[in-house]
């Protein structure tokens, strides 16, 4: 395989300077159009309609000049730059007509924007130019927030339209630059739109567009990986597409947030279970799905029950790892188990319960002790399941050869067993009648209705 060319070698070739200047000129032209529109709005130059019409005419003229220059092979670099500038100008003109002036309703603006972006990408496909496709999509994505005056729901919609227009060409051609330019701007814009809406409650439009970004992103990643199993961008896309929905749960109440996070976890874990997908892709989907599952557990549950459920999920992942031979499942099981162990020793069965006398934590209720019994049992079962799964997968040697892992598991089992016995004893103690020694540290000095011996003496 020949060595890859360095940037200096590429710039040293004949014609590289002219190509660079052409694209720099195109980028300056796009920014000039945007700044001219902003300045015209601020200064009141012309009316809204002449601005929109003038922008459309100028952008169409740039596209026409680019198509005319493309006939000559010597002028194709300039043709690519002019065409990309023209399509970006048209797309931004549609956004301005929709979000600033209201000439187009949102749905019609999205449809027209889809047509403009699709025309630009189709022309790039016809000319077999990844550079043109990336130039059109990237220019539209970068300049759109300036026209919409920030990261809004409508901006995310236009970026999703841009992504939809570029997806067929991205799947057909191995153009990673186009996949990056079209795939990640909607994710970033959705995250920023959610961040700007966090002070409000139940921003369903923001949540809806975030969920749409997740669905579209996962679908595009699946289509791409089926076409090109070694596509790295698809791996990053399937992991990143879940972030808008997971972040949007901050705008919802507990029930709605747990349903949204649980749906994302179910979809990604289902993809993780598909054996025909490439390992790297399924591992990325599984890792993100486990993160969504943990978020679902934390959001849906509270109190001491949360630790027991996290440990139960760790046990399930350990059994899946042994059954399917997936190392990623074993790593997820260990991660869930470590989090569950921390939650156990800090909340469900604290270390103080094993070190202090029972009279120092009378604020605990019988329900806390019952939850502690279940959590301790889950902790001990997890400490048994993980080394068993690792040994079955031949990742952990026998105790005689590598005792460290087994000793650590034994210590965790010991803590779980001690917590189980302690919580059971404390639960039985709280449910029996109180005695003098239960109600006070000093001897009985008088009748007490809570004291069993006093009540027996009075009778």
C-alpha positions in Angstrom: 0.0 0.0 0.0 1.6 3.4 -1.0 2.3 5.8 1.8 -0.3 8.5 2.4 0.4 11.9 1.0 1.1 14.6 3.6 -0.7 18.0 3.5 2.6 19.7 2.3 2.9 17.2 -0.6 -0.7 17.9 -1.6 -0.2 21.6 -1.6 3.0 21.3 -3.6 1.3 19.8 -6.6 0.6 21.9 -9.7 -2.7 23.7 -9.5 -3.1 23.2 -5.7 -2.7 26.9 -5.1 -5.4 27.9 -7.6 -7.8 25.3 -6.1 -7.2 26.5 -2.6 -7.8 30.1 -3.7 -11.0 29.1 -5.5 -12.5 27.5 -2.4 -11.3 30.3 -0.1 -13.0 32.7 -2.5 -16.2 30.7 -2.4 -16.2 30.6 1.4 -15.7 34.4 1.5 -18.6 34.8 -0.9 -20.9 32.8 1.2 -20.0 34.7 4.3 -20.3 37.9 2.4 -23.9 37.0 1.4 -24.8 36.2 5.0 -23.2 39.4 6.3 -24.9 41.4 3.5 -28.3 40.0 4.5 -27.7 40.7 8.2 -26.5 44.2 7.4 -29.5 44.9 5.2 -31.8 43.9 8.0 -30.1 46.1 10.5 -29.9 49.1 8.2 -33.3 48.7 6.6 -32.0 48.5 3.1 -34.7 47.4 0.6 -37.7 45.5 1.8 -37.9 41.9 3.0 -39.2 40.7 -0.3 -36.5 42.3 -2.5 -33.9 40.8 -0.2 -35.2 37.3 -0.6 -35.7 37.7 -4.4 -32.3 39.3 -4.8 -30.6 36.5 -2.8 -32.3 33.8 -4.9 -31.4 35.5 -8.2 -27.7 36.0 -7.2 -27.4 32.4 -5.9 -29.0 31.0 -9.1 -26.6 33.1 -11.2 -23.6 31.6 -9.3 -24.9 28.1 -9.9 -25.4 28.9 -13.6 -21.9 30.3 -14.0 -20.5 27.3 -12.2 -22.3 24.9 -14.6 -21.0 26.9 -17.5 -17.4 26.8 -16.2 -17.6 23.1 -15.6 -17.7 22.4 -19.4 -14.0 23.4 -19.5 -11.8 20.9 -17.6 -9.4 23.7 -16.7 -12.1 25.7 -14.9 -13.7 22.9 -12.9 -12.2 23.9 -9.6 -13.8 27.4 -9.9 -17.0 25.7 -11.1 -17.2 23.6 -7.9 -16.6 26.6 -5.7 -19.2 28.8 -7.5 -21.8 26.0 -7.5 -21.3 25.3 -3.8 -21.6 29.0 -3.0 -24.8 29.3 -5.1 -26.5 26.3 -3.5 -25.5 27.4 0.0 -26.9 30.9 -0.8 -30.2 29.5 -2.0 -30.5 27.3 1.1 -29.8 30.2 3.4 -32.3 32.3 1.4 -35.0 29.7 2.0 -34.2 29.7 5.7 -34.4 33.5 5.8 -37.8 33.4 4.0 -39.1 30.9 6.5 -37.6 32.0 9.9 -37.1 35.7 9.5 -39.8 37.0 7.2 -42.5 34.3 7.4 -43.1 34.1 3.6 -43.0 30.3 3.8 -44.7 28.3 6.6 -42.2 25.9 8.4 -43.4 22.8 6.6 -43.2 24.5 3.1 -39.8 25.9 4.0 -38.4 22.5 5.0 -39.7 21.0 1.7 -38.1 23.8 -0.4 -34.9 23.5 1.6 -34.9 19.7 1.0 -35.3 20.3 -2.7 -32.4 22.9 -2.8 -30.0 20.7 -0.8 -31.0 17.6 -2.8 -30.3 19.4 -6.1 -26.9 20.4 -4.9 -25.9 16.9 -3.7 -27.3 15.4 -6.9 -25.2 17.8 -9.0 -22.1 16.8 -6.9 -23.0 13.1 -7.6 -23.3 13.9 -11.3 -19.9 15.6 -11.3 -18.4 13.0 -9.1 -17.1 15.6 -6.7 -17.1 14.9 -2.9 -15.6 18.4 -2.5 -18.7 20.0 -4.0 -21.1 17.9 -1.9 -19.2 18.7 1.3 -19.0 22.4 0.4 -22.8 22.6 -0.1 -23.7 20.8 3.0 -21.0 22.3 5.3 -21.7 25.9 4.1 -25.4 25.4 4.8 -24.9 23.9 8.2 -22.3 26.4 9.4 -24.2 29.5 8.2 -27.7 28.5 9.2 -27.5 29.5 12.9 -26.7 33.0 11.8 -29.9 33.3 9.8 -32.1 31.7 12.5 -30.5 33.9 15.2 -29.4 30.9 17.4 -30.1 27.3 17.9 -33.9 26.8 17.5 -36.2 24.0 16.7 -36.6 25.3 13.2 -32.8 25.2 12.7 -32.6 21.6 13.8 -35.4 20.8 11.3 -33.5 22.4 8.5 -30.3 20.6 9.5 -32.3 17.3 9.5 -33.5 18.1 6.0 -29.9 18.7 5.0 -28.9 15.3 6.5 -31.8 13.6 4.7 -30.8 15.1 1.4 -27.2 14.0 1.7 -28.0 10.4 3.0 -28.7 8.7 -0.4 -25.4 10.0 -1.9 -23.6 9.2 1.3 -24.8 5.6 1.2 -24.1 5.2 -2.5 -20.6 6.7 -2.5 -17.8 6.3 0.1 -17.6 10.0 0.9 -16.8 10.2 4.6 -16.6 14.0 4.5 -20.2 14.2 3.4 -21.2 11.9 6.2 -19.5 14.1 8.7 -20.8 17.4 7.3 -24.4 16.1 7.1 -24.5 13.7 10.1 -23.3 15.7 13.1 -24.6 19.2 12.8 -28.2 18.2 13.7 -26.9 16.4 16.8 -24.9 19.4 18.0 -27.8 21.8 17.2 -30.3 19.6 19.0 -28.1 19.5 22.1 -27.7 23.3 22.1 -31.4 23.8 21.5 -32.2 21.6 24.5 -29.6 23.5 26.6 -31.3 26.8 25.8 -34.7 25.4 26.7 -33.7 23.8 30.1 -35.2 26.5 32.3 -38.7 25.7 30.9 -40.8 22.7 31.6 -42.3 20.3 29.0 -40.8 21.8 25.9 -42.3 19.1 23.7 -41.2 20.7 20.5 -37.6 20.5 21.6 -38.0 17.0 22.8 -39.8 16.0 19.6 -37.0 17.3 17.4 -34.4 15.7 19.6 -36.1 12.3 19.3 -36.4 12.9 15.5 -32.6 13.6 15.4 -32.0 10.3 17.3 -34.2 8.2 15.0 -32.8 9.7 11.8 -29.2 9.4 13.0 -29.6 5.7 14.0 -31.4 4.9 10.8 -28.7 6.6 8.6 -26.0 4.8 10.6 -27.7 1.4 10.1 -28.1 2.0 6.3 -24.5 3.1 6.0 -23.0 0.2 7.9 -25.0 -2.3 5.9 -23.6 -0.8 2.8 -20.0 -0.3 4.0 -19.2 -2.5 7.1 -15.9 -0.7 7.8 -17.3 2.9 7.8 -16.0 4.6 10.9 -18.3 7.6 10.6 -21.3 5.3 11.0 -19.9 3.9 14.2 -19.5 7.4 15.6 -23.0 8.4 14.3 -24.8 5.5 16.0 -23.2 6.4 19.4 -23.7 10.2 19.0 -27.3 10.1 17.7 -28.6 8.9 21.1 -27.3 12.0 22.9 -30.1 14.5 21.8 -32.8 12.3 23.3 -30.9 11.4 26.4 -30.1 15.1 27.0 -33.7 16.1 26.3 -34.9 14.1 29.3 -33.9 17.1 31.4 -37.0 18.8 30.1 -39.5 16.1 31.1 -41.0 14.8 34.3 -39.8 11.4 35.7 -42.2 9.2 33.9 -41.8 10.8 30.4 -38.0 11.0 30.8 -37.7 7.3 31.8 -39.9 6.3 28.9 -37.8 8.3 26.4 -34.5 7.0 27.8 -35.8 3.5 28.0 -36.9 3.6 24.3 -33.4 4.7 23.3 -31.9 2.0 25.4 -34.2 -0.7 23.9 -33.4 0.3 20.3 -29.6 0.4 20.8 -29.5 -2.8 22.8 -31.6 -4.5 20.1 -29.0 -3.4 17.5 -26.3 -4.7 19.8 -27.8 -8.1 19.8 -27.9 -8.4 16.0 -25.1 -10.9 15.2 -24.7 -9.9 11.5 -23.5 -6.3 12.2 -19.8 -5.5 12.5 -18.3 -5.9 15.9 -17.2 -2.3 16.3 -20.6 -1.0 15.3 -22.5 -3.3 17.6 -20.1 -2.5 20.5 -20.7 1.2 20.1 -24.5 0.7 20.0 -24.3 -1.6 23.0 -22.2 0.8 25.1 -24.5 3.7 24.3 -27.5 1.5 25.0 -26.1 0.5 28.4 -25.6 4.2 29.2 -29.2 4.9 28.3 -30.3 1.9 30.4 -28.4 3.2 33.4 -30.0 6.7 32.9 -33.4 5.0 32.7 -32.8 3.2 36.0 -31.6 6.3 37.8 -34.4 8.5 36.5 -37.2 6.0 37.1 -36.2 4.8 40.5 -35.0 6.4 43.7 -34.0 5.3 47.2 -32.4 2.0 48.1 -34.2 0.1 45.3 -32.1 1.8 42.7 -28.9 0.0 43.8 -30.6 -3.4 43.7 -31.9 -2.9 40.1 -28.5 -1.7 38.9 -26.9 -4.9 40.3 -29.6 -7.0 38.8 -28.9 -5.4 35.4 -25.2 -6.2 36.0 -26.0 -9.9 36.6 -28.1 -10.0 33.5 -25.3 -8.6 31.4 -22.9 -11.2 32.9 -25.2 -14.0 31.8 -25.5 -12.5 28.4 -21.7 -12.3 28.1 -21.3 -15.9 29.0 -24.2 -17.0 26.7 -23.2 -14.9 23.6 -19.5 -14.6 24.2 -19.6 -10.8 24.0 -16.7 -9.1 25.8 -18.6 -5.8 25.6 -21.4 -7.3 27.7 -18.9 -8.4 30.4 -17.3 -4.9 30.4 -20.8 -3.4 30.8 -21.6 -5.9 33.6 -18.5 -4.9 35.5 -19.3 -1.2 35.0 -22.9 -1.6 36.2 -21.6 -3.8 39.1 -19.0 -1.2 40.2 -21.7 1.6 40.2 -24.1 -0.7 42.1 -21.4 -1.5 44.6 -20.8 2.2 45.2 -24.5 2.9 45.6 -24.7 -0.1 48.0 -21.9 1.0 50.4 -23.0 4.6 50.4 -26.8 4.3 50.4 -28.5 0.9 50.5 -26.2 -0.9 53.0 -23.7 1.8 54.3 -20.5 0.9 55.9 -21.7 2.6 59.1 -24.2 -0.2 59.5 -21.4 -2.7 59.8 -19.2 -0.5 62.0 -21.5 1.3 64.4 -23.9 0.1 66.9 -27.6 -0.2 65.8 -28.7 2.6 68.2 -26.8 5.1 66.1 -29.0 4.7 63.0 -32.5 4.5 64.3 -33.7 6.7 61.5 -33.7 3.7 59.1 -37.1 2.2 58.5 -38.0 -1.5 58.1 -38.4 -0.8 54.4 -34.8 0.3 54.3 -33.7 -2.9 55.9 -35.8 -5.0 53.5 -34.3 -3.1 50.6 -30.8 -3.6 52.1 -31.4 -7.4 52.2 -32.4 -7.5 48.5 -29.4 -5.3 47.6 -27.0 -7.4 49.6 -28.3 -10.5 47.9 -27.9 -8.9 44.5 -24.4 -7.8 45.3 -23.3 -11.3 46.4 -24.9 -12.8 43.2 -23.1 -10.3 41.0 -19.8 -11.1 42.7 -20.4 -14.7 41.8 -21.8 -14.2 38.3 -18.9 -12.0 36.9 -16.0 -14.3 37.6 -18.1 -17.3 36.5 -18.8 -15.5 33.1 -15.2 -14.4 32.8 -13.9 -18.0 33.5 -16.4 -19.4 31.0 -15.2 -17.0 28.3 -11.6 -18.0 29.2 -10.8 -14.4 30.3 -10.1 -15.3 33.9 -7.7 -18.0 34.9 -8.3 -20.5 37.7 -7.7 -19.3 41.3 -4.5 -21.2 41.6 -3.0 -19.3 38.7 -4.6 -15.9 39.2 -6.0 -15.5 42.7 -6.4 -11.7 42.7 -9.7 -11.6 40.8 -11.2 -14.4 42.8 -10.1 -12.8 46.1 -11.8 -9.5 45.1 -14.9 -11.3 44.2 -14.8 -13.2 47.5 -14.5 -9.9 49.4 -17.6 -8.5 47.7 -19.5 -11.7 48.4 -18.4 -11.4 52.0 -19.7 -7.8 52.2 -23.0 -8.9 50.6 -23.4 -11.8 53.0 -22.7 -9.6 56.0 -25.1 -6.9 54.8 -27.8 -9.6 54.3 -27.4 -11.0 57.8 -27.2 -7.6 59.4 -30.3 -6.2 57.6 -32.3 -9.4 58.4 -31.3 -9.0 62.1 -32.2 -5.4 62.2 -35.5 -6.0 60.4 -36.4 -8.7 63.0 -35.4 -6.4 65.8 -37.6 -3.5 64.5 -40.6 -5.8 64.2 -40.5 -7.3 67.7 -42.0 -5.4 70.8 -39.7 -2.8 72.2 -37.9 -3.4 75.6 -36.4 -1.1 78.1 -32.9 -1.4 76.5 -34.4 -0.6 73.1 -36.0 2.7 74.2 -33.2 4.1 76.4 -29.6 3.5 77.2 -30.1 3.7 81.0 -31.9 1.0 83.1 -35.7 1.2 83.4 -36.8 3.7 86.1 -40.5 3.8 85.6 -43.4 2.4 83.6 -43.3 3.0 79.9 -46.0 2.1 77.3 -43.3 1.2 74.7 -41.5 -1.2 77.2 -42.6 -4.8 77.0 -41.2 -5.7 80.5 -43.1 -2.7 82.1 -46.3 -3.7 80.4 -45.9 -7.2 81.7 -45.1 -6.0 85.2 -48.3 -3.8 85.3 -50.4 -6.8 84.5 
